[in-house]
């Protein structure tokens, strides 16, 4: 649903365009409204297809005969160039709208800002996909030492053809795409690629590694460091820290611009980006602008996951071209039943096929402690029974008892939070080891309601220990929007702790240490017992409870295959699916594809 502010903005924009150009007839005003909705859905453009437009016009004015007349009027106006002050055929021309003609006869209309970024990305990526490095050369025209290459692969244990292809492709392609599901070794590929480049003589300062979120960047950094810990020769070790893309591009919030751009390029020969599927069109555009002409770009992700929160879906579009792509299929998580469930959803299998992989139950307490896959049919539960499931969850992963999460937090507070950074890091990691996910924010199974239930249970556990404050220590929190002043980013996870004089502090992991912030200095955060599937992108959890509910409001149907796949693939070991069969079927049937004028 549109907010009141969004509605006011749209109406004001349409009114201003009408006054400025005098060319906003009824059909054009409706097209502008439809374009606003299309952008909100993540599209960069709107296809000018008569049947599609008739359907969209009917949604706006609810009168089919009037819709037909207005659509005919629109096409006639375009044919006679009646909207020349509003529409250009050139994406770089500063007119409000752009009309794009494809060679296959299709036409698209888009807001100029979106058409321009769409055009730049399409042209930039097409050029990069075609560009190869002849003579097998590294930067500065250094020849690849084939003997070193052979030695590297002969010394790499348990590697397979997929992984070797993923490691070799960036040596010869300007742009390489690596896509794989959970457990296929994407993060492992990053650390091995860095080792390979180092062996071939590429200086570590010429390698940049990044991700869209701070948590994803931290996970990559940990993997790189773990891979280096087994190397005995200190001279052979590499110290590379992954960063957020905003930090790589030196983003300035005061000017809303990037310090690294087409005028001041990145100092890198290889740029490796993980979780590339989360990058929207505008951030991808900024990255390409800052990329030196001679450097390689390696985009790594899962093409079947959710599209970015913002507009566009560059990684998915690029993977659809089937050029310069390595698909990782082999799963290395032995014993996990999550991968077959993810594959069933990805391949569009029936709900019965998916649910056959789960044990139907009414409780998440199960005797089998190894890789539990449980399905709870929510149509058989009332609100009280849902609360009981959440209580079981909290007892399992946060409850009281020896060595429980609350017990460890209590010990830390008694010892003093200055006593051990390692203990705090462990607690932050433990707080996000188990996660409740919901597709929606609102509703009985929505993120907000689930969070409130669990927060109350957490409060009750602390009251048993004599604590009475509303935000007890150990409460997990999640950052909701980028906070450049504190260098905290959307999706970053931390916990609340009590400082001196019981001042509330928020603790976050930063590289090898923990950084504290006064809680009241944080701009926008919320408690994180339950989060949406969208917010979970870029993270993985040992244990996941995934709630699937009926859409609770018109225009907010998020039940899609990609959202179910993304929710399922957040789990590494245990997955509890809470939803009815009908809504699971809706998810599997709900295919989506974001629209570009060029891809």
N, C-alpha and C positions, 0 to 999 in steps of 0.2 A: 504493500500500500504506500502511496505517496504521502509524504508529510505535508503539513500545511505550508511550510516554508518552500518546499519544492514546487507545490502548486502555484504559489504566488510568484515565484521566480519564472516559471514557465509562462504564465499569463502575461507577466511584465515584458518578457523577451518578445513574445508574439506581438504584443501591443507596440513595442518600440520598433520592431521590424516593419510593421504595417505603416506606422507613421513615417519612418525614414524612406521607405521605398514606394509606398502607395500600391504595392503589388500583392498584398496578402488577402486574396479572396478567400471564401469559405474553404475551398479544397486545400489551399496552401496552409491555412491555419490548422486544419486537421492533420496534414502531413507533418507539420512542425510538432504537434502534440505526439504523434506516433513516433517521430524521431527521438524525442525526449525519452519515451518509454523504451525504445530500442537501445539507446545508450545505457539506460539504467539496467537493462538485461545483459550488458557487456558487449554489445555489437558495435562495430565501427561504422557500419553502413546499413542501409535499408534497400532490399531489392525492389525495383520497380516492376513487379509482376502483378498483373491485373487481379488475379484471384486472391493473392495475398492481400493486396490493398483493399479489395472489397471486404474481406474478413476484418481487417483492421479498422476500416471506416465504420463498419457495422458495430464494432465494439464501442466506438466513440459516440455515434449518434443514434444507434438502435433502430434504424429505419432503412430497410434494404433498398427500396426504390430511390430514396434520397441518396444513399451511398453510391449506387450505380451512376446516378447523374453527376455526382461530385467527382468520382474517379474518372469518368469520361471527360469532365471539364478540366481536370488536372492534366491528363495526357494531351488534350487539345492545346492547353496553355503551353506545355513543354514543347510541343511540335511547332507552335507559332512564335516561340521565344518570348512569351508574354511575361516571363519572370526574369528578365535580363538583369535587373538591378539586384535580384536576390541570389541568382544561381550562376555559377561559372563552370566551365569545363576543365579548368585548371586548378589543381589542389593548392597551388602556391598563391593564387590570386586571392586578394582579401575581400571576398564576398561571403555572405553568411553560409551559403550552401554550395555544394559541389556535385555536379552530375558526371558520373563516370560511365563510359561506354567500353564494354569488353569486346574482344575480337569475336567471341562466340555469339554476339548479339545481345547479351544481357546488359542491363543498365542498373546503376545503383545511385542513390542519393544519400548525402551525408553532410553533417555540419563541417565547416571548413577545417576546424582544428583537428577533427578526427580523420578527415580525408587526407590531410597533409601528413599526419604521422603514419597512416596506413600506406600511403604512397612511398614515403621514405623507407619504411621497414621492408616493404615488398621489393623495392629496387635494391636496397642494401643487401638483403638476404639472397636475392637471386644472383647478384654479382659474387657474393662470398661462396655460394654453393658451387659455382662454376670454377672458382679459382683454385688451382692445384699448384703444388710446389714441385716443379720439375727438377730433375737431377737429384731427387731425394735430399734436398738441402735443408739445413737448419738456419736460423737467423744468422745474418752476416755471411751468408753463402758458405757456411761450414758444411762439409759433407757428413752425412750420417755414417758412423763407423759400424758397418754391418757385423763385424766380429763382436763388438760390444753389445749389439742388439741381440745376437744369437746367444751370447753368454748370459745376458740378463734373463732371457726366457728359459734357458736351460737351468738356471739357478732358482727360478720361481716355481715353488712347489704347488701342485694341484691347480695350476692355471688351465683354462680350457680355451677352445678356439674363439668363443665369444669374447672372453676377456682379452685375449691377445689382439683381436681385431679392434677392440675399444682402445687399447693402448697404442697401437700402431697408426690408426687412422688420423689422429691429430698431427702426426709428423708430416703428413702429405696433403691434408686438406686445410684450407683456410677456415672452414666452419665444419665442426663435427658434432653430431647429435648422438647422445647415448641415452636410451630409454629402457627402463626395466621396472618391474613391480617390486614389492617388498621382499627383502632377503636375497635379491639377485646380485648383490655386491657392488652397488653404485658407489658407495663411500670408499670401499676397498679400492676400486678403480682409480679414484682420485689420488689416494696415497701412493699406489703403485706407479701411476703416471708421473707423479712428481719425482719419485725415485728414478724412473727411467730417464726423464729429462736431465736430471742431475748427472747420471752415469754418462749421458751423451754430451755433457759439457755445457748445458744451459745453466747459467748462474741463477741461484735461488731468488735473487732480487728481481729477476726478469720474469718470474712466475707469480701471477696474482690468482688467488683463490677466493671466491665469494659465494654468498647466498642471499636471498631476499630478507631473511629474518636473522636476528641475533642468535636465537637458539640453534638454528640450522648451522650457522657459521661456527658456533661453539662445538657442535657435534663433530663437524669436519676436522676442526683443529685437534680435538681429542684423538680422533682416528689417526691423523698424521703423526702425532706425537707418540702414540702407542706403536705405530709401525717403525718409528725410529729407535724406540727403546731396546729393540733386539739387535741393533747394529753395534758391534763392539768398537769399531774404529770411529772415534769422535770426528775425525776429518771427513768422514763419509756421511755424517748426520746432517739433516736439513732442518732448519727452524723456520717454518712458514706458518703464519697465523691467518686463518680465513677471516674475512671481514664481511659486514653487510655491504650490499651494492651501494647504498647511500654513502657509506664511509669511503668506499673505494673511489667514488666519483666526487668526493669532497663536497657534499651537499651543504648549502647555506640556508637555514630556515628564514633568516632575516630578509634575504633577497629572493627566496624560493628558486634558487638556481644551483647549478653544479659547477664547481671549480675546475673539474676535468670535463672538457668538451671538445668540439671540433677545432678550437684554437689552441687548447692546452691538452694534448693527448696523454693517455696513460703511458708510463714507462714500463712496458711489458712486451715480451715476445709470445707468452702463452697466458690466456685469461680463461680460467676454469670456473664455471658457475654451476653450483648444485641447486636443486629444487627450481629449475628453470621454468617449470610449468606455473609457478606462482607469480611470474614477472608480467606485469601488465604492459600495454602497448607503449605508454609514455616513458616508463622506466627502461624498457628495452631500447627505445629510441635514443634515450640519453646514453645508454651503454654503447650503442653502435657509434654514436657521434664521437665518443672519447677513445674509440679503439684505433690504434695506429694501423696504417694500411698494410704493414708487413706482419702484424701479429695474428696468431691463431686464436680462435674462439671455440671453446668446448662447452656445450650446453648439455647438462645432465638432468634427467628428471623421469617422471612417469607420465607418459602421454595420455593415460587413461584416468588420471586424477582430475579433480575439479579444476575448472578454469580459474584464472586470477580473480581477486575481488574486484579489481578495476577492469577497464575495457580491454578487449582483445584477447587472443589466445595464441601468441606467436609460436610457442614451443609445439603445441599440438598441430598448428597449421604446417609448421616446418616438417614435423614427423610425417604428416600426410603426403608430403611430396615424395617420400621414400628415397631421398637423396642424402648421401653422406651420413646415413644412420646405422647405428649398431643396436640391435635389440638384444637385451640380456634376458634369457628365458630360464636358465637353470637356477633353482632355488637352493640356497645353502642353509636354510633354517631347518635342520633335520628335526623331525618330531613335531613340528608345528602344523596344525590343521588349518591355519589361517589362509595359507596360500591357495589350497583348493577352493575355499569359499570365495576368495577374491577372483580367482579364475572363472568360477561359475557366474559371478555377477558380470565381470568384464565381457564374457562371451554371450551374455544374454540368455543364460539357461533359465528354465522355469523356476518359480519360487519353490516348488516341491523338491527340485533337484538341489537347490541351495540348502533348504531346511533339512534335507536328509543328512547333511554333514554335521548337524547340531543334535544335541540331546534335549528333548522337550522337557521342561521342568517348571516349577513355580518358585524355585529358590536357587540362589546362586551359591549356596553352601552345598558342595558336592564332594563325595568321598574321593574322587579321582583328582589329585592335585597336579597332574601333568597335562598341560595343554588342554584346558577345558574349553569346549565349544557348546554353549548352552543357549537354547531359545526359550524365551518366556512369552507366551501368547498374551499380549496386552488386552485382547478382547475378553479374556477370561478373568481379568483383574479389576478391582475397584481401586479408588484412590488410597484407601487404607492399606491395601495389599502392595501397592506401588511404594508407599512409605516404608513398608516392612522390608522390601527388597533393598531400598536405599540404606536402611539401618544395617542390614547384613553387609552391604558394601563397606560402610564406614567401620564396622567392627572388624572386618577382614583386613582393611588396609590403613586405617587411621586410628583405630580404637585404643582403649586403655589396655594395660597388661604389660608384663615384663618384655622389654625390647620393642614395644609397640612404638609407633610414630610419636604419639603424644608423650609417652614416657621418655623418649630420647630428647624431645624438645624441652621437656621439663628439666631434665638433667643439665642440658646446655644452659638454660636460663639460671639454674642454681650455680653452675660453675662460672657463669659470666660469658657473654657473647664474644669477649676478646680472647677467650681461652684457646679457641681452635678454629681456624678457617676451614680446615678439613672437615670437621664435624658439621659446620654450617653447609658446606658444599654437599656433603652426604645427605643432609636433611632436605635441601632444595631438590636434589635428584630424587630422593625418596618421595617427595610431595607430588612429583609428576610421573612417578612410576605407574600409577594407577589412575585412570581418567574416565569420568562419565562424559559422554558426548551426546548431543542432541542436534537434530537437523534444524530445529526452529529455536528462536529466542523465547517465544511466548507459547501459551497453552499448558495443559496439565503435564505433558511430558516435555515441555520446552525448557531451555537452558535456565531461564530465570527461576522458574518454579522448583526445578530440581536442585538448583544451587541453594535456594532458601531452605529447603528441607534439610540438606546436608549441613549447611551452616548452623542451623539450630541444633542438630545432633552433635556437632563439634563443640558448640557452646556448652551443651549439657555435660559433655565429657569433662570439660575443664571446670565446670561448676562442682563436679564431684571432687575435684582437687582444691576447691576453695577459691578458684578464679572467677571474677564477676564481670570482667570487661567484655565489650561487644566484639572486639577483634583480638582474640587471644593469640599468644605466640604460636607460630607454626602455620597460621592460616595461609593457604596458597593464594597468590594473586596473579592476575594476567594483565599486561598492559594492552589497552584498547586502541591506542593511536600513537604514531611516532612522536617521541618527546626528544627533540634534538638538543635541548638545553642539558638534559641529563644523559643524553646518548642512550636512551632506552627506546626500543622499537616495538611496533605492533606485534603482539604475540609473545613478547618476552615474559618469562615466568620467574617468580620469586616467592619469598615467604615473609610474613610479618614477624618481627621479633621485638621484645621490650628492651629499650636502651636505658640509659641513666635516667633516674626519676620517672621510670615507666614511660618515657617518650617512645612513641611508636616509630619503628624503623622498618624499612623494606630492604631485604637482602637479595642481591642478584649475583650470579656467577659471572665474573669477567676474566677471561683467560685463565691464569693460574690462581686467581685470588677471588675474594668476595668483596663486593662494593656495597656500602650501606647508603641509603637515602632516607631523609626524613619523610615519613609517609605523607604528611600534608604538603610536601613539595611536588608530589607526583600529580601529573595533569589529569590523566584519565585511566582508571584501573577498576577492576572488580575482583571479587573473590573467585577462585578458580576450581572449586570442587567439580563444577560442571561447566563445559564450554561448548560452543557450537562446532560442528564438523569443519566449517570454514576456518575457524580460528585454530584448529588442530593441524592444519597443513604445515608441513615442514617438521613435524614432531612424530615420534613413535613412543608407545607405552607398552609396558609388559602386560598390563591388564586393562581391558576396555569394556565398558558397558555402553552400548549404542541404542539410544531410544529413537524409535521411528513412530511418528504420530500422523494423524490426519491433518491436512492443511487447515489452519484455524481461521484464515481470512481470505477473502477474494483477492486474487492476483499474487498470492504468496505460495504457489505450489512449487516447493523445492524438492519434491520426491522424484529424483532422477537417478539413473544408473551410476553416473559419476559420483554423486554424493554418497550413495550406498557403498560403492567401491572404495572411496576415500575413507569413509568411516571404518570399514572393515580392515583396511590395510594400515590403520594406525596401531592395531594390536600386534604384538610380537608373539605372545604366548596364549593368553586366555582372552576369549571373546564372549561376552554375554549380549545377545541380541534380544531387545525388548520391543516388540511390535506385533501387529496382527498380519496375517498372511496377505490380506487384501492390499495393505499399504506397501508391503515388501514387493508384491507383484507390480504395483504402480511404479515403484523405484526402478525395477529392472526394465520395465517398458518405456521409461521416460528418458529417451535419448535427446541430447541437446547438441547444437553446433553453433558456435558464434560466427557472425557474418563479417566478412571483409570484402571490400570492393576488388581486391587484387589477388588474394590467396585462393 
